Amino acid sequence: MNWLIALFSRIALLYAWIWTPLVVRAFHGGWLLPLLGIIILPVTTLAYVVVYALSGNGVTGWSWLWVVLALLIDLGAHSYPARHTLRARRRRIAMPAQPESM
């Protein structure tokens, strides 16, 4: 499910970047941070652009709460494969050795 959220946010951010001036306005004409945002933290970047567009004068005060919540969603999505690998290793270690059949 995390990959679906990341895919949707990447598509929405790319759409907003190409067909609206919202991303350019939010990042003051820069292209490096939005590009890194699409690759690494898509939900956070999309939240920043939406909050910036809704506030009109920048991200200030309680608006940062939405950006931080989006960052937590992104970090959770990035940590899922590592958590899954760790659980698989623990199961493999806890499993008793199988006796060979004769």
Backbone as XML, in Angstrom:
<?xml version="1.0"?>
<chain id="A" units="angstrom">
  <residue number="1" name="MET">
    <atom name="N" x="0.819" y="-1.198" z="0.000"/>
    <atom name="CA" x="0.000" y="0.000" z="0.000"/>
    <atom name="C" x="0.860" y="1.259" z="0.000"/>
  </residue>
  <residue number="2" name="ASN">
    <atom name="N" x="2.025" y="1.183" z="0.646"/>
    <atom name="CA" x="2.906" y="2.355" z="0.678"/>
    <atom name="C" x="3.390" y="2.739" z="-0.710"/>
  </residue>
  <residue number="3" name="TRP">
    <atom name="N" x="3.645" y="1.746" z="-1.552"/>
    <atom name="CA" x="4.114" y="2.049" z="-2.889"/>
    <atom name="C" x="3.031" y="2.747" z="-3.702"/>
  </residue>
  <residue number="4" name="LEU">
    <atom name="N" x="1.771" y="2.430" z="-3.417"/>
    <atom name="CA" x="0.667" y="3.064" z="-4.130"/>
    <atom name="C" x="0.559" y="4.549" z="-3.755"/>
  </residue>
  <residue number="5" name="ILE">
    <atom name="N" x="0.726" y="4.846" z="-2.486"/>
    <atom name="CA" x="0.705" y="6.246" z="-2.039"/>
    <atom name="C" x="1.871" y="7.019" z="-2.651"/>
  </residue>
  <residue number="6" name="ALA">
    <atom name="N" x="3.064" y="6.400" z="-2.655"/>
    <atom name="CA" x="4.240" y="7.054" z="-3.238"/>
    <atom name="C" x="4.054" y="7.269" z="-4.738"/>
  </residue>
  <residue number="7" name="LEU">
    <atom name="N" x="3.501" y="6.291" z="-5.423"/>
    <atom name="CA" x="3.269" y="6.429" z="-6.865"/>
    <atom name="C" x="2.268" y="7.540" z="-7.153"/>
  </residue>
  <residue number="8" name="PHE">
    <atom name="N" x="1.163" y="7.564" z="-6.392"/>
    <atom name="CA" x="0.158" y="8.606" z="-6.590"/>
    <atom name="C" x="0.742" y="9.993" z="-6.333"/>
  </residue>
  <residue number="9" name="SER">
    <atom name="N" x="1.522" y="10.125" z="-5.270"/>
    <atom name="CA" x="2.084" y="11.446" z="-4.962"/>
    <atom name="C" x="3.122" y="11.864" z="-6.006"/>
  </residue>
  <residue number="10" name="ARG">
    <atom name="N" x="3.878" y="10.913" z="-6.544"/>
    <atom name="CA" x="4.834" y="11.247" z="-7.612"/>
    <atom name="C" x="4.110" y="11.722" z="-8.866"/>
  </residue>
  <residue number="11" name="ILE">
    <atom name="N" x="3.046" y="11.026" z="-9.226"/>
    <atom name="CA" x="2.277" y="11.421" z="-10.413"/>
    <atom name="C" x="1.627" y="12.781" z="-10.196"/>
  </residue>
  <residue number="12" name="ALA">
    <atom name="N" x="1.049" y="13.001" z="-9.016"/>
    <atom name="CA" x="0.409" y="14.290" z="-8.728"/>
    <atom name="C" x="1.426" y="15.426" z="-8.716"/>
  </residue>
  <residue number="13" name="LEU">
    <atom name="N" x="2.591" y="15.185" z="-8.142"/>
    <atom name="CA" x="3.625" y="16.216" z="-8.093"/>
    <atom name="C" x="4.158" y="16.519" z="-9.489"/>
  </residue>
  <residue number="14" name="LEU">
    <atom name="N" x="4.382" y="15.485" z="-10.284"/>
    <atom name="CA" x="4.844" y="15.695" z="-11.654"/>
    <atom name="C" x="3.793" y="16.448" z="-12.476"/>
  </residue>
  <residue number="15" name="TYR">
    <atom name="N" x="2.539" y="16.096" z="-12.303"/>
    <atom name="CA" x="1.452" y="16.811" z="-12.976"/>
    <atom name="C" x="1.432" y="18.286" z="-12.564"/>
  </residue>
  <residue number="16" name="ALA">
    <atom name="N" x="1.537" y="18.544" z="-11.267"/>
    <atom name="CA" x="1.527" y="19.928" z="-10.779"/>
    <atom name="C" x="2.736" y="20.702" z="-11.278"/>
  </residue>
  <residue number="17" name="TRP">
    <atom name="N" x="3.869" y="20.037" z="-11.407"/>
    <atom name="CA" x="5.089" y="20.709" z="-11.856"/>
    <atom name="C" x="5.002" y="21.072" z="-13.338"/>
  </residue>
  <residue number="18" name="ILE">
    <atom name="N" x="4.422" y="20.183" z="-14.137"/>
    <atom name="CA" x="4.380" y="20.414" z="-15.581"/>
    <atom name="C" x="3.271" y="21.391" z="-15.972"/>
  </residue>
  <residue number="19" name="TRP">
    <atom name="N" x="2.077" y="21.229" z="-15.406"/>
    <atom name="CA" x="0.939" y="21.997" z="-15.887"/>
    <atom name="C" x="0.497" y="23.158" z="-15.004"/>
  </residue>
  <residue number="20" name="THR">
    <atom name="N" x="1.111" y="23.357" z="-13.860"/>
    <atom name="CA" x="0.758" y="24.505" z="-13.023"/>
    <atom name="C" x="2.042" y="25.169" z="-12.530"/>
  </residue>
  <residue number="21" name="PRO">
    <atom name="N" x="1.957" y="26.422" z="-12.121"/>
    <atom name="CA" x="3.146" y="27.089" z="-11.589"/>
    <atom name="C" x="3.355" y="26.872" z="-10.083"/>
  </residue>
  <residue number="22" name="LEU">
    <atom name="N" x="2.606" y="25.959" z="-9.478"/>
    <atom name="CA" x="2.666" y="25.796" z="-8.019"/>
    <atom name="C" x="4.029" y="25.338" z="-7.522"/>
  </residue>
  <residue number="23" name="VAL">
    <atom name="N" x="4.626" y="24.361" z="-8.176"/>
    <atom name="CA" x="5.926" y="23.843" z="-7.737"/>
    <atom name="C" x="7.010" y="24.886" z="-7.939"/>
  </residue>
  <residue number="24" name="VAL">
    <atom name="N" x="6.969" y="25.583" z="-9.046"/>
    <atom name="CA" x="7.967" y="26.625" z="-9.313"/>
    <atom name="C" x="7.857" y="27.736" z="-8.281"/>
  </residue>
  <residue number="25" name="ARG">
    <atom name="N" x="6.625" y="28.102" z="-7.929"/>
    <atom name="CA" x="6.413" y="29.129" z="-6.917"/>
    <atom name="C" x="6.866" y="28.672" z="-5.527"/>
  </residue>
  <residue number="26" name="ALA">
    <atom name="N" x="6.565" y="27.423" z="-5.181"/>
    <atom name="CA" x="6.898" y="26.924" z="-3.852"/>
    <atom name="C" x="8.405" y="26.807" z="-3.651"/>
  </residue>
  <residue number="27" name="PHE">
    <atom name="N" x="9.127" y="26.447" z="-4.699"/>
    <atom name="CA" x="10.580" y="26.291" z="-4.591"/>
    <atom name="C" x="11.340" y="27.439" z="-5.243"/>
  </residue>
  <residue number="28" name="HIS">
    <atom name="N" x="10.668" y="28.542" z="-5.499"/>
    <atom name="CA" x="11.263" y="29.787" z="-6.000"/>
    <atom name="C" x="12.068" y="29.581" z="-7.274"/>
  </residue>
  <residue number="29" name="GLY">
    <atom name="N" x="11.510" y="28.796" z="-8.191"/>
    <atom name="CA" x="12.133" y="28.611" z="-9.494"/>
    <atom name="C" x="13.228" y="27.567" z="-9.542"/>
  </residue>
  <residue number="30" name="GLY">
    <atom name="N" x="13.568" y="26.986" z="-8.428"/>
    <atom name="CA" x="14.606" y="25.949" z="-8.425"/>
    <atom name="C" x="14.073" y="24.636" z="-8.970"/>
  </residue>
  <residue number="31" name="TRP">
    <atom name="N" x="14.934" y="23.831" z="-9.514"/>
    <atom name="CA" x="14.517" y="22.551" z="-10.058"/>
    <atom name="C" x="15.135" y="21.356" z="-9.325"/>
  </residue>
  <residue number="32" name="LEU">
    <atom name="N" x="16.204" y="21.569" z="-8.580"/>
    <atom name="CA" x="16.896" y="20.466" z="-7.927"/>
    <atom name="C" x="16.085" y="19.882" z="-6.761"/>
  </residue>
  <residue number="33" name="LEU">
    <atom name="N" x="15.573" y="20.723" z="-5.883"/>
    <atom name="CA" x="14.797" y="20.221" z="-4.743"/>
    <atom name="C" x="13.506" y="19.521" z="-5.164"/>
  </residue>
  <residue number="34" name="PRO">
    <atom name="N" x="12.740" y="20.057" z="-6.121"/>
    <atom name="CA" x="11.558" y="19.297" z="-6.549"/>
    <atom name="C" x="11.917" y="17.960" z="-7.197"/>
  </residue>
  <residue number="35" name="LEU">
    <atom name="N" x="13.012" y="17.924" z="-7.947"/>
    <atom name="CA" x="13.434" y="16.673" z="-8.567"/>
    <atom name="C" x="13.843" y="15.649" z="-7.506"/>
  </residue>
  <residue number="36" name="LEU">
    <atom name="N" x="14.608" y="16.079" z="-6.508"/>
    <atom name="CA" x="14.959" y="15.188" z="-5.406"/>
    <atom name="C" x="13.717" y="14.770" z="-4.621"/>
  </residue>
  <residue number="37" name="GLY">
    <atom name="N" x="12.759" y="15.687" z="-4.517"/>
    <atom name="CA" x="11.511" y="15.365" z="-3.837"/>
    <atom name="C" x="10.717" y="14.289" z="-4.555"/>
  </residue>
  <residue number="38" name="ILE">
    <atom name="N" x="10.688" y="14.332" z="-5.870"/>
    <atom name="CA" x="9.989" y="13.303" z="-6.636"/>
    <atom name="C" x="10.667" y="11.950" z="-6.454"/>
  </residue>
  <residue number="39" name="ILE">
    <atom name="N" x="11.990" y="11.952" z="-6.394"/>
    <atom name="CA" x="12.734" y="10.698" z="-6.292"/>
    <atom name="C" x="12.716" y="10.140" z="-4.869"/>
  </residue>
  <residue number="40" name="ILE">
    <atom name="N" x="12.993" y="10.974" z="-3.860"/>
    <atom name="CA" x="13.229" y="10.482" z="-2.501"/>
    <atom name="C" x="12.023" y="10.649" z="-1.579"/>
  </residue>
  <residue number="41" name="LEU">
    <atom name="N" x="11.472" y="11.848" z="-1.488"/>
    <atom name="CA" x="10.381" y="12.132" z="-0.545"/>
    <atom name="C" x="9.171" y="12.728" z="-1.277"/>
  </residue>
  <residue number="42" name="PRO">
    <atom name="N" x="8.444" y="11.918" z="-2.031"/>
    <atom name="CA" x="7.359" y="12.483" z="-2.844"/>
    <atom name="C" x="6.184" y="13.022" z="-2.031"/>
  </residue>
  <residue number="43" name="VAL">
    <atom name="N" x="5.800" y="12.361" z="-0.960"/>
    <atom name="CA" x="4.639" y="12.803" z="-0.175"/>
    <atom name="C" x="4.971" y="14.118" z="0.539"/>
  </residue>
  <residue number="44" name="THR">
    <atom name="N" x="6.183" y="14.223" z="1.062"/>
    <atom name="CA" x="6.607" y="15.444" z="1.744"/>
    <atom name="C" x="6.649" y="16.624" z="0.781"/>
  </residue>
  <residue number="45" name="THR">
    <atom name="N" x="7.196" y="16.399" z="-0.403"/>
    <atom name="CA" x="7.283" y="17.470" z="-1.395"/>
    <atom name="C" x="5.892" y="17.906" z="-1.848"/>
  </residue>
  <residue number="46" name="LEU">
    <atom name="N" x="5.019" y="16.947" z="-2.067"/>
    <atom name="CA" x="3.654" y="17.291" z="-2.464"/>
    <atom name="C" x="2.937" y="18.057" z="-1.359"/>
  </residue>
  <residue number="47" name="ALA">
    <atom name="N" x="3.114" y="17.635" z="-0.117"/>
    <atom name="CA" x="2.489" y="18.350" z="1.003"/>
    <atom name="C" x="3.022" y="19.777" z="1.110"/>
  </residue>
  <residue number="48" name="TYR">
    <atom name="N" x="4.332" y="19.942" z="0.925"/>
    <atom name="CA" x="4.919" y="21.284" z="0.980"/>
    <atom name="C" x="4.327" y="22.182" z="-0.108"/>
  </residue>
  <residue number="49" name="VAL">
    <atom name="N" x="4.198" y="21.649" z="-1.313"/>
    <atom name="CA" x="3.644" y="22.441" z="-2.420"/>
    <atom name="C" x="2.185" y="22.806" z="-2.145"/>
  </residue>
  <residue number="50" name="VAL">
    <atom name="N" x="1.398" y="21.867" z="-1.643"/>
    <atom name="CA" x="-0.019" y="22.134" z="-1.370"/>
    <atom name="C" x="-0.164" y="23.165" z="-0.251"/>
  </residue>
  <residue number="51" name="VAL">
    <atom name="N" x="0.598" y="23.001" z="0.824"/>
    <atom name="CA" x="0.515" y="23.952" z="1.942"/>
    <atom name="C" x="0.990" y="25.331" z="1.508"/>
  </residue>
  <residue number="52" name="TYR">
    <atom name="N" x="2.039" y="25.385" z="0.711"/>
    <atom name="CA" x="2.541" y="26.662" z="0.212"/>
    <atom name="C" x="1.489" y="27.345" z="-0.670"/>
  </residue>
  <residue number="53" name="ALA">
    <atom name="N" x="0.839" y="26.556" z="-1.527"/>
    <atom name="CA" x="-0.174" y="27.124" z="-2.424"/>
    <atom name="C" x="-1.400" y="27.602" z="-1.646"/>
  </residue>
  <residue number="54" name="LEU">
    <atom name="N" x="-1.796" y="26.872" z="-0.600"/>
    <atom name="CA" x="-2.977" y="27.266" z="0.161"/>
    <atom name="C" x="-2.721" y="28.477" z="1.047"/>
  </residue>
  <residue number="55" name="SER">
    <atom name="N" x="-1.500" y="28.594" z="1.580"/>
    <atom name="CA" x="-1.222" y="29.713" z="2.479"/>
    <atom name="C" x="-0.945" y="31.002" z="1.714"/>
  </residue>
  <residue number="56" name="GLY">
    <atom name="N" x="-0.332" y="30.882" z="0.551"/>
    <atom name="CA" x="-0.086" y="32.067" z="-0.259"/>
    <atom name="C" x="1.184" y="32.825" z="0.080"/>
  </residue>
  <residue number="57" name="ASN">
    <atom name="N" x="1.619" y="32.794" z="1.326"/>
    <atom name="CA" x="2.808" y="33.565" z="1.700"/>
    <atom name="C" x="3.900" y="32.695" z="2.319"/>
  </residue>
  <residue number="58" name="GLY">
    <atom name="N" x="3.876" y="31.416" z="2.049"/>
    <atom name="CA" x="4.913" y="30.529" z="2.572"/>
    <atom name="C" x="4.381" y="29.589" z="3.628"/>
  </residue>
  <residue number="59" name="VAL">
    <atom name="N" x="5.230" y="28.654" z="3.998"/>
    <atom name="CA" x="4.858" y="27.663" z="5.005"/>
    <atom name="C" x="5.312" y="28.192" z="6.356"/>
  </residue>
  <residue number="60" name="THR">
    <atom name="N" x="4.361" y="28.516" z="7.211"/>
    <atom name="CA" x="4.685" y="29.070" z="8.520"/>
    <atom name="C" x="3.789" y="28.455" z="9.582"/>
  </residue>
  <residue number="61" name="GLY">
    <atom name="N" x="4.263" y="28.481" z="10.797"/>
    <atom name="CA" x="3.463" y="28.075" z="11.944"/>
    <atom name="C" x="2.954" y="26.656" z="11.877"/>
  </residue>
  <residue number="62" name="TRP">
    <atom name="N" x="1.649" y="26.494" z="12.074"/>
    <atom name="CA" x="1.031" y="25.181" z="12.120"/>
    <atom name="C" x="1.012" y="24.487" z="10.764"/>
  </residue>
  <residue number="63" name="SER">
    <atom name="N" x="1.295" y="25.208" z="9.704"/>
    <atom name="CA" x="1.354" y="24.586" z="8.380"/>
    <atom name="C" x="2.474" y="23.561" z="8.300"/>
  </residue>
  <residue number="64" name="TRP">
    <atom name="N" x="3.519" y="23.765" z="9.089"/>
    <atom name="CA" x="4.629" y="22.812" z="9.104"/>
    <atom name="C" x="4.202" y="21.454" z="9.637"/>
  </residue>
  <residue number="65" name="LEU">
    <atom name="N" x="3.116" y="21.410" z="10.399"/>
    <atom name="CA" x="2.630" y="20.139" z="10.924"/>
    <atom name="C" x="2.297" y="19.172" z="9.792"/>
  </residue>
  <residue number="66" name="TRP">
    <atom name="N" x="1.666" y="19.665" z="8.734"/>
    <atom name="CA" x="1.301" y="18.819" z="7.598"/>
    <atom name="C" x="2.541" y="18.317" z="6.874"/>
  </residue>
  <residue number="67" name="VAL">
    <atom name="N" x="3.545" y="19.171" z="6.762"/>
    <atom name="CA" x="4.789" y="18.768" z="6.101"/>
    <atom name="C" x="5.501" y="17.699" z="6.932"/>
  </residue>
  <residue number="68" name="VAL">
    <atom name="N" x="5.515" y="17.855" z="8.248"/>
    <atom name="CA" x="6.163" y="16.871" z="9.127"/>
    <atom name="C" x="5.398" y="15.545" z="9.098"/>
  </residue>
  <residue number="69" name="LEU">
    <atom name="N" x="4.077" y="15.588" z="9.083"/>
    <atom name="CA" x="3.292" y="14.352" z="8.979"/>
    <atom name="C" x="3.572" y="13.639" z="7.657"/>
  </residue>
  <residue number="70" name="ALA">
    <atom name="N" x="3.697" y="14.394" z="6.581"/>
    <atom name="CA" x="4.034" y="13.793" z="5.293"/>
    <atom name="C" x="5.440" y="13.196" z="5.317"/>
  </residue>
  <residue number="71" name="LEU">
    <atom name="N" x="6.361" y="13.846" z="6.011"/>
    <atom name="CA" x="7.712" y="13.306" z="6.154"/>
    <atom name="C" x="7.687" y="11.975" z="6.898"/>
  </residue>
  <residue number="72" name="LEU">
    <atom name="N" x="6.864" y="11.880" z="7.927"/>
    <atom name="CA" x="6.744" y="10.623" z="8.660"/>
    <atom name="C" x="6.169" y="9.518" z="7.782"/>
  </residue>
  <residue number="73" name="ILE">
    <atom name="N" x="5.240" y="9.853" z="6.911"/>
    <atom name="CA" x="4.692" y="8.870" z="5.971"/>
    <atom name="C" x="5.791" y="8.396" z="5.017"/>
  </residue>
  <residue number="74" name="ASP">
    <atom name="N" x="6.579" y="9.330" z="4.499"/>
    <atom name="CA" x="7.679" y="8.956" z="3.613"/>
    <atom name="C" x="8.708" y="8.087" z="4.321"/>
  </residue>
  <residue number="75" name="LEU">
    <atom name="N" x="9.080" y="8.454" z="5.523"/>
    <atom name="CA" x="10.062" y="7.663" z="6.266"/>
    <atom name="C" x="9.518" y="6.271" z="6.585"/>
  </residue>
  <residue number="76" name="GLY">
    <atom name="N" x="8.248" y="6.184" z="6.890"/>
    <atom name="CA" x="7.639" y="4.878" z="7.124"/>
    <atom name="C" x="7.655" y="4.018" z="5.870"/>
  </residue>
  <residue number="77" name="ALA">
    <atom name="N" x="7.430" y="4.631" z="4.722"/>
    <atom name="CA" x="7.457" y="3.881" z="3.462"/>
    <atom name="C" x="8.873" y="3.398" z="3.148"/>
  </residue>
  <residue number="78" name="HIS">
    <atom name="N" x="9.866" y="4.215" z="3.483"/>
    <atom name="CA" x="11.259" y="3.821" z="3.233"/>
    <atom name="C" x="11.729" y="2.771" z="4.226"/>
  </residue>
  <residue number="79" name="SER">
    <atom name="N" x="11.168" y="2.736" z="5.409"/>
    <atom name="CA" x="11.633" y="1.789" z="6.417"/>
    <atom name="C" x="10.951" y="0.430" z="6.309"/>
  </residue>
  <residue number="80" name="TYR">
    <atom name="N" x="9.887" y="0.310" z="5.537"/>
    <atom name="CA" x="9.171" y="-0.957" z="5.447"/>
    <atom name="C" x="10.044" y="-2.086" z="4.896"/>
  </residue>
  <residue number="81" name="PRO">
    <atom name="N" x="10.794" y="-1.903" z="3.802"/>
    <atom name="CA" x="11.619" y="-3.018" z="3.316"/>
    <atom name="C" x="12.667" y="-3.467" z="4.328"/>
  </residue>
  <residue number="82" name="ALA">
    <atom name="N" x="13.262" y="-2.542" z="5.049"/>
    <atom name="CA" x="14.255" y="-2.907" z="6.058"/>
    <atom name="C" x="13.598" y="-3.676" z="7.209"/>
  </residue>
  <residue number="83" name="ARG">
    <atom name="N" x="12.432" y="-3.245" z="7.617"/>
    <atom name="CA" x="11.715" y="-3.921" z="8.697"/>
    <atom name="C" x="11.311" y="-5.333" z="8.260"/>
  </residue>
  <residue number="84" name="HIS">
    <atom name="N" x="10.871" y="-5.480" z="7.023"/>
    <atom name="CA" x="10.487" y="-6.786" z="6.501"/>
    <atom name="C" x="11.701" y="-7.719" z="6.433"/>
  </residue>
  <residue number="85" name="THR">
    <atom name="N" x="12.848" y="-7.213" z="6.011"/>
    <atom name="CA" x="14.063" y="-8.014" z="5.945"/>
    <atom name="C" x="14.511" y="-8.439" z="7.332"/>
  </residue>
  <residue number="86" name="LEU">
    <atom name="N" x="14.428" y="-7.541" z="8.287"/>
    <atom name="CA" x="14.814" y="-7.871" z="9.659"/>
    <atom name="C" x="13.929" y="-8.970" z="10.237"/>
  </residue>
  <residue number="87" name="ARG">
    <atom name="N" x="12.632" y="-8.900" z="9.995"/>
    <atom name="CA" x="11.717" y="-9.939" z="10.477"/>
    <atom name="C" x="12.015" y="-11.284" z="9.820"/>
  </residue>
  <residue number="88" name="ALA">
    <atom name="N" x="12.328" y="-11.259" z="8.535"/>
    <atom name="CA" x="12.645" y="-12.505" z="7.838"/>
    <atom name="C" x="13.922" y="-13.127" z="8.394"/>
  </residue>
  <residue number="89" name="ARG">
    <atom name="N" x="14.908" y="-12.304" z="8.698"/>
    <atom name="CA" x="16.149" y="-12.819" z="9.291"/>
    <atom name="C" x="15.888" y="-13.420" z="10.660"/>
  </residue>
  <residue number="90" name="ARG">
    <atom name="N" x="15.076" y="-12.769" z="11.465"/>
    <atom name="CA" x="14.766" y="-13.287" z="12.800"/>
    <atom name="C" x="14.049" y="-14.636" z="12.702"/>
  </residue>
  <residue number="91" name="ARG">
    <atom name="N" x="13.133" y="-14.764" z="11.764"/>
    <atom name="CA" x="12.432" y="-16.028" z="11.583"/>
    <atom name="C" x="13.383" y="-17.127" z="11.135"/>
  </residue>
  <residue number="92" name="ARG">
    <atom name="N" x="14.329" y="-16.784" z="10.261"/>
    <atom name="CA" x="15.283" y="-17.761" z="9.787"/>
    <atom name="C" x="16.212" y="-18.232" z="10.898"/>
  </residue>
  <residue number="93" name="ILE">
    <atom name="N" x="16.636" y="-17.321" z="11.763"/>
    <atom name="CA" x="17.519" y="-17.668" z="12.870"/>
    <atom name="C" x="16.771" y="-18.499" z="13.905"/>
  </residue>
  <residue number="94" name="ALA">
    <atom name="N" x="15.531" y="-18.178" z="14.180"/>
    <atom name="CA" x="14.742" y="-18.878" z="15.195"/>
    <atom name="C" x="14.288" y="-20.253" z="14.738"/>
  </residue>
  <residue number="95" name="MET">
    <atom name="N" x="14.338" y="-20.504" z="13.431"/>
    <atom name="CA" x="13.872" y="-21.770" z="12.906"/>
    <atom name="C" x="14.891" y="-22.870" z="13.244"/>
  </residue>
  <residue number="96" name="PRO">
    <atom name="N" x="14.443" y="-23.983" z="13.797"/>
    <atom name="CA" x="15.379" y="-25.064" z="14.114"/>
    <atom name="C" x="15.907" y="-25.708" z="12.834"/>
  </residue>
  <residue number="97" name="ALA">
    <atom name="N" x="17.100" y="-26.249" z="12.922"/>
    <atom name="CA" x="17.719" y="-26.895" z="11.763"/>
    <atom name="C" x="16.917" y="-28.141" z="11.381"/>
  </residue>
  <residue number="98" name="GLN">
    <atom name="N" x="16.695" y="-28.302" z="10.122"/>
    <atom name="CA" x="15.944" y="-29.458" z="9.628"/>
    <atom name="C" x="16.901" y="-30.639" z="9.482"/>
  </residue>
  <residue number="99" name="PRO">
    <atom name="N" x="16.564" y="-31.780" z="10.056"/>
    <atom name="CA" x="17.425" y="-32.961" z="9.872"/>
    <atom name="C" x="17.324" y="-33.426" z="8.432"/>
  </residue>
  <residue number="100" name="GLU">
    <atom name="N" x="18.441" y="-33.841" z="7.912"/>
    <atom name="CA" x="18.460" y="-34.309" z="6.535"/>
    <atom name="C" x="17.760" y="-35.664" z="6.437"/>
  </residue>
  <residue number="101" name="SER">
    <atom name="N" x="17.023" y="-35.858" z="5.395"/>
    <atom name="CA" x="16.332" y="-37.140" z="5.218"/>
    <atom name="C" x="17.293" y="-38.172" z="4.646"/>
  </residue>
  <residue number="102" name="MET">
    <atom name="N" x="17.077" y="-39.398" z="5.027"/>
    <atom name="CA" x="17.973" y="-40.461" z="4.568"/>
    <atom name="C" x="17.450" y="-41.134" z="3.361"/>
  </residue>
</chain>
